[in-house]
Amino acid sequence: MLTNCQDNPLLLWIPEIDSYLSELLRLDGRGLHQGGLCPDCNAASQIYRCDDCLDSRLFCQDCIVKRHNALPFHRPKEWKDGRFVKTSLMNLGLHYQLGHPIGQPCTNPAIAPNSSFVVIDIDAIHQISVGFCGCQHAHPHHIQLLRSRLFPATTSKPKTAATFRVLELFHLLSLTSKISAYEYYQTIHRRTDNIGVNPPPDRYRTFLRMVREWRHLKMLKRAGRGHDPSGVSGTKEGELALLCPACPHPGKNLPENWRECSPKEQCAMWRHALFLGIDANFRLKRLNVSNNERDPSLNHGYAYFVHDTAFNGFLKEYNKQIPDDTSTCNNHDAIKSASIRGGKGTAASGVGTIECSRHDMKRPVSLGDLQKGERYVNMDYFFLSSVQFDSPDTLVVSYNIACQWSRNLFKRMSTYPRRLHIRQSTKNITFAVPKFHLPAHRQHCQITYSLNFLPRVGRTDGEAPERGWAALNPVASSTKEMGPGSRRDTLDDILGDYNWRKITSLFTSILRKAKEAVSLREEHVAAFKTFSAALPPDTIAEWTHTVQEWELDASMPNPFEPKVQKTSENAVRLELAQEEALAIASREISIVHEDITPSLLMSQGLELEDLQRRLRMDIQNLNTGATDLQRAKLVERSNRLRRQIDAWIEVQHLYMPSVAALQARADREGGGAPIEAINIQLMLPSHVVGKAETSHFLLQYEWRLRFAYAHDVLQKLRRHVLLRTHMYRSKNAHGQGQHYHTRSLDVIKGVQAKIVVNTIRYRENRLALCALSSPLAQTEWEKELRPLQENDIRAPSAAELDAVGEGRRSISWIWKVGEVPEGGSNDVMQQALKIEWCKIRARAHRWQEECILLEEETARVVAFFKWEAQRWKNLAGYVNPPGSNNDGAHEEGCRAYALQQIDNRDLMRSNCERAWRDLESWFQMGEGNANGCGFVEAYGGDEIQISKI
């Protein structure tokens, strides 16, 4: 028991509750200082105590005031009639004189109006007696307050101020916890008077204005605008934004001659590519309150938001000229939302952004409001504005509708003002779809815009904007009721803090990525070599030539595209969405949720079911030697899945209200204990047939999706069975030595795991089809989708089953389902092997590219911090900054701040160099390092070559 208590401080504290409570009550009295004379003057009675001071003794009125000459914001108490009563230093006679050192009187003081000045501090809203200096050379009143670290509410006859520390504390709290100004101000209000008898003066709106001014001043100060000879008025667009140190910035962190390379070295220019992610957020709405005239922005395009005047002028001219596009791909939310307004009384339906997609940082002048959904005219402006700012010649742009948006981008650009034009002849732009969004696209897009297959992109996933919204969504409820200028300024400040936190954690994030990249590069390059060594050299040479041609020219045949076309789950989803739109228009079905239709609900349900299945298998495969990081990632996945399921169930109850009772009963039977995400019953229509009433439309939607899904799974199963057969053949024919044998078994083991997964998927999906077939009167389907037995999972030639003779061998039914090319199973096998080889090669190359990109990024980060330190050294040299009036103290402050920034950048640089000191040697270790010369290519047998980078 003692050991348990020592390990748990709470158990040690519980026996002491009475003593703690006793001490708290004791402090409400005078303690040991009862009666007697003032300990300072020994003349008067001691009746005043200050709880804000560490000294708990009681003093007389004169002495308590004298002790607080430099502490005017403490709140003393008076011992009266057997208890302490609140009073104030102003009531006791304290007068705070500005413009002179503490204790030095002013010969011509100017008392604040009404002899009461309101000061907002971190612990209370104070009313104090303030005297302004009225001497001949006195500064204006607001300057006197600022020099006492009090922020004036107005520049003319201020009656209210906030301490610097309360503004600093709220500023930081609002950035970290996203607390609203109202909640924070109410906390201070209650600290002042928590019973409502003697409330302090209401200065809430005044506090809002001071906070906004404080945010703006801090941005200007940190950007060095107070040091620049041109002052604040000389601030350029985007100049207050914090740049990503790891991204390429010509003139800052790239070599001076980075563009000067020989024709042979031109292929290496992708190392200096800028990766951009595009997305929109419809939670960040703004209600139609105030306008730009009454609430102008202080940041005129200085940071992350585009300049509102120029942007509004652009929209006024081109809004009607750029029509909404019609999707030729699947039914994407982004295209659907192009014509959706933010709702009644909404001035902005959300925001669109362009940001760094490798390091998840916001870019200068790359953010703006959306008036009517995610329209091209808005997103074009943000993109073209962003690339005008400090961008290299090579761009990789990911957008969830890149397949649609990029088609006519340059045609639309030709109609825009010249300041937004980019030269196609000098810009090399690759368009891609983020990895998470890609499965929603049709097959052509999945292989054409995939970051897994596109060359020279590393392991970039393109989903950075989605992760970034998580930091902004908590402030949506407070910013939506702000005026346009206040909202832009507030979001600019929050985005700046978001970038700063990313910058300060770069040394750990890049180190973590590098460790993973080196390990997985070795693993996938080894798998690529092993797989290629078992194939005929002529075949590998042909495939290599084909894939390299496509990588250089996207118009060439895509080697990842299967020649056998079939009806896929995605195609069925598109058909259902189109049919559903007609049914809604004819009022055959009703929509009870503005974003999720019945077919989308079913589609999302099947996706969640698959995520549960994957997570369940990953948990089962976790061995006892798993690291804490591996376990933590599984817990994070489980938590994320739980949130997705909870949100889906809320919508499910709208379309399937009878399910709510079943789920409530399941919860009661489970004893009310929390259910793990993998064990939550989704209760799709197939799960509740005969138990709950379900719409015929929902039954039909699930049936068609599952029918197509079964064919998708069979296609994958066939491909992996063929691959397994080939790997067994190659191991037996070419396997020499233990090293090769081990590698071959590792590859076969990976393929077998995929076969097991697809087998489970098919069987579970078929059970659901069986449940749905009865209410839908489906009977013929079982002839096509049969029960899958273990002996059915074999290749057409059954090469693995040596016990079966040729005369007794029969082809499995899985090869008789779906479309088969004229060449029969040989063509199927050849195509499956080619696609799988291309994918294995792509994985090996992407991890090699990732290592190269990370090595470049480490060098750029160090160079960027050096550039920033030199910039502040230059700013420290200005002896007469604007507003200084040749004031030596002002010049000293400017120089001191610049030196602090130099120290900070030097410390950050040395921290990175120390953390990354071994990375250079790591990148040269293991398979695939190629000594920086290129990528591993294989041409069959034992012939391994290095392709140019």
Summary of the structure (lengths in Angstrom):
residues: 949
radius of gyration: 34.5
end to end distance: 64.6
largest distance: 120.3
contacts: 2889
relative contact order: 0.07
helix: 52%
strand: 10%
